[in-house]
Amino acid sequence: MEVIKKLKKSPYVRAVNAVYSLPSTLRINIQERTPIAFLYGRGLNMIDDEKFILPVPETNISWNLPVITGIKEKLGLQEAETISPVAKLAVEITRYIQMVDMPLREMVSEISFANDDFIEIGLSGTSAVIKVDYDKYQEQLFIASRYIKDYINFGKLHMLEYLDVRFAGQIIVKETKV
C-alpha cells in the first residue's frame, strides 16, 4: 500500500501496518520511535532506546530529556542505529536513570563523556555533577540516588559542586565556595 510506504519513510516511525476491511475501512497501526535523550555530535540529534539516531523535529514541542555530550568517536548516520560504543553506553545509562528512585531521575540534565576516566551526570538547575565509573555506573547511580533522596537539602543544592561515588565505601561531596 502506498500509505505504508510513505509512513515508513519517516525516521520517527519504528513500524507500521495496515489492514483493509471490506467494504471501506482501513486500520493503520503505527509504532513511533520515542527519543530518550538528545545526542550532541555533528549538531543536535535525538536517540531512542534502540540506539537509533533521530533528527530533532522542527516543531515547538518542549522536551524534558537529558543531553548526551562529550562523545569523541563517530556516531554514525542519522536515521540509523549508532555505531558508537559510547553512545550505546549512554543509552543504557539513560535507561537505568529512568528506573532509579525519585528525585534523581527527574534531576538529570546531562550525561557527559568528556572525561576519559569517569562519566559526569549533570543535575538540572545547578552546575552540580555526579561522578561515576564507566563500568560500575549502575551501582554508583543507585548509591547517589539514595544519598540525594536521604541527605541532600534541596534549598542548598546550588551549593553542591559534585558528588563522587566512584570509591567503595565512601561518597565524596564537594560544595562550592561562597
GUNULO-382673 format. One record per residue (C-alpha): x, y, z. Coordinates in nm, 2 decimals. Example, Ala and Ser with C-alpha at 12.3 -4.5 7.8 and 13.67 -1.06 7.14 Angstrom:
2
SITE       X       Y       Z
SITE    1.23   -0.45    0.78
SITE    1.37   -0.11    0.71
***
This chain:
178
SITE       X       Y       Z
SITE    0.00    0.00    0.00
SITE    0.12    0.35   -0.08
SITE    0.02    0.49    0.26
SITE    0.25    0.23    0.44
SITE    0.54    0.32    0.21
SITE    0.50    0.69    0.28
SITE    0.48    0.64    0.66
SITE    0.78    0.41    0.67
SITE    0.99    0.69    0.52
SITE    0.96    0.89    0.84
SITE    1.26    0.84    1.08
SITE    1.01    0.87    1.37
SITE    0.82    0.56    1.27
SITE    0.95    0.23    1.40
SITE    0.69    0.01    1.24
SITE    0.36    0.04    1.06
SITE    0.10   -0.20    0.94
SITE   -0.24   -0.15    0.77
SITE   -0.54   -0.38    0.75
SITE   -0.81   -0.31    0.49
SITE   -1.16   -0.44    0.58
SITE   -1.44   -0.46    0.33
SITE   -1.62   -0.26    0.23
SITE   -1.44    0.07    0.32
SITE   -1.23    0.05    0.64
SITE   -0.86    0.10    0.66
SITE   -0.69    0.05    1.00
SITE   -0.34    0.18    1.04
SITE   -0.12    0.09    1.34
SITE    0.19    0.30    1.39
SITE    0.47    0.23    1.64
SITE    0.66    0.56    1.69
SITE    1.02    0.60    1.79
SITE    1.04    0.77    2.13
SITE    1.35    0.97    2.20
SITE    1.51    0.91    2.54
SITE    1.78    1.18    2.51
SITE    1.93    1.45    2.30
SITE    2.26    1.35    2.14
SITE    2.52    1.61    2.07
SITE    2.77    1.53    1.80
SITE    2.76    1.67    1.44
SITE    2.50    1.91    1.58
SITE    2.20    1.82    1.79
SITE    2.02    1.49    1.73
SITE    1.80    1.27    1.94
SITE    1.84    0.90    2.02
SITE    1.58    0.64    2.11
SITE    1.61    0.33    2.34
SITE    1.70    0.11    2.04
SITE    2.01    0.34    1.98
SITE    1.86    0.49    1.67
SITE    1.97    0.84    1.59
SITE    1.68    1.07    1.51
SITE    1.68    1.43    1.38
SITE    1.53    1.69    1.61
SITE    1.18    1.76    1.48
SITE    1.10    2.11    1.36
SITE    0.81    2.16    1.60
SITE    0.75    2.37    1.91
SITE    0.74    2.06    2.13
SITE    0.91    2.11    2.47
SITE    1.13    1.81    2.56
SITE    1.24    1.71    2.91
SITE    1.53    1.49    2.81
SITE    1.89    1.47    2.92
SITE    2.16    1.57    2.67
SITE    2.44    1.33    2.59
SITE    2.77    1.51    2.53
SITE    3.14    1.46    2.51
SITE    3.14    1.16    2.28
SITE    3.47    1.18    2.08
SITE    3.41    0.90    1.83
SITE    3.19    0.89    1.52
SITE    2.82    0.84    1.59
SITE    2.72    0.70    1.26
SITE    2.44    0.81    1.03
SITE    2.13    0.99    1.12
SITE    1.82    0.77    1.09
SITE    2.02    0.46    1.17
SITE    2.15    0.28    1.48
SITE    2.46    0.45    1.62
SITE    2.79    0.28    1.56
SITE    2.95    0.45    1.87
SITE    3.00    0.21    2.17
SITE    3.00    0.52    2.40
SITE    2.66    0.64    2.26
SITE    2.53    0.29    2.31
SITE    2.65    0.30    2.67
SITE    2.48    0.64    2.71
SITE    2.15    0.49    2.61
SITE    2.20    0.21    2.87
SITE    2.28    0.47    3.13
SITE    1.97    0.68    3.03
SITE    1.75    0.37    3.06
SITE    1.89    0.29    3.40
SITE    1.84    0.65    3.52
SITE    1.47    0.62    3.42
SITE    1.44    0.33    3.66
SITE    1.61    0.49    3.97
SITE    1.42    0.64    4.25
SITE    1.29    1.00    4.25
SITE    1.41    1.26    4.26
SITE    1.73    1.17    4.07
SITE    1.56    1.06    3.75
SITE    1.39    1.40    3.72
SITE    1.71    1.59    3.80
SITE    1.94    1.45    3.53
SITE    2.01    1.71    3.26
SITE    2.33    1.59    3.10
SITE    2.54    1.27    3.06
SITE    2.89    1.38    2.97
SITE    3.17    1.16    2.84
SITE    3.42    1.44    2.81
SITE    3.65    1.29    3.07
SITE    3.81    0.95    2.98
SITE    3.83    0.85    3.35
SITE    3.47    0.89    3.46
SITE    3.12    0.99    3.35
SITE    2.97    1.31    3.47
SITE    2.59    1.32    3.53
SITE    2.48    1.68    3.53
SITE    2.19    1.79    3.76
SITE    1.93    2.04    3.63
SITE    1.90    2.38    3.79
SITE    2.26    2.37    3.92
SITE    2.61    2.32    3.80
SITE    2.65    2.01    4.02
SITE    2.75    1.67    3.88
SITE    2.76    1.32    3.99
SITE    3.09    1.13    3.90
SITE    3.05    0.76    3.82
SITE    3.28    0.50    3.66
SITE    3.22    0.36    3.31
SITE    3.18    0.01    3.43
SITE    3.01    0.05    3.77
SITE    2.76    0.32    3.69
SITE    2.45    0.12    3.79
SITE    2.57    0.06    4.15
SITE    2.71    0.41    4.18
SITE    2.40    0.58    4.05
SITE    2.19    0.38    4.29
SITE    2.41    0.50    4.58
SITE    2.39    0.86    4.45
SITE    2.01    0.83    4.42
SITE    1.98    0.71    4.78
SITE    2.22    0.98    4.90
SITE    2.03    1.26    4.72
SITE    1.69    1.13    4.84
SITE    1.80    1.09    5.21
SITE    2.06    1.37    5.27
SITE    2.05    1.65    5.01
SITE    1.90    1.98    5.12
SITE    1.73    2.09    4.80
SITE    1.73    2.45    4.92
SITE    2.11    2.43    4.92
SITE    2.15    2.22    4.60
SITE    2.31    2.52    4.42
SITE    2.60    2.50    4.67
SITE    2.68    2.14    4.56
SITE    2.98    2.12    4.31
SITE    2.99    1.74    4.28
SITE    2.90    1.41    4.43
SITE    3.17    1.15    4.36
SITE    3.05    0.79    4.42
SITE    3.34    0.61    4.25
SITE    3.51    0.49    4.56
SITE    3.40    0.19    4.75
SITE    3.25    0.26    5.09
SITE    3.26    0.64    5.06
SITE    3.09    0.93    4.90
SITE    3.28    1.25    4.84
SITE    3.07    1.56    4.85
SITE    3.23    1.89    4.74
SITE    3.04    2.22    4.79
SITE    3.11    2.54    4.61
SITE    3.28    2.82    4.80
SITE    3.05    3.11    4.87
***
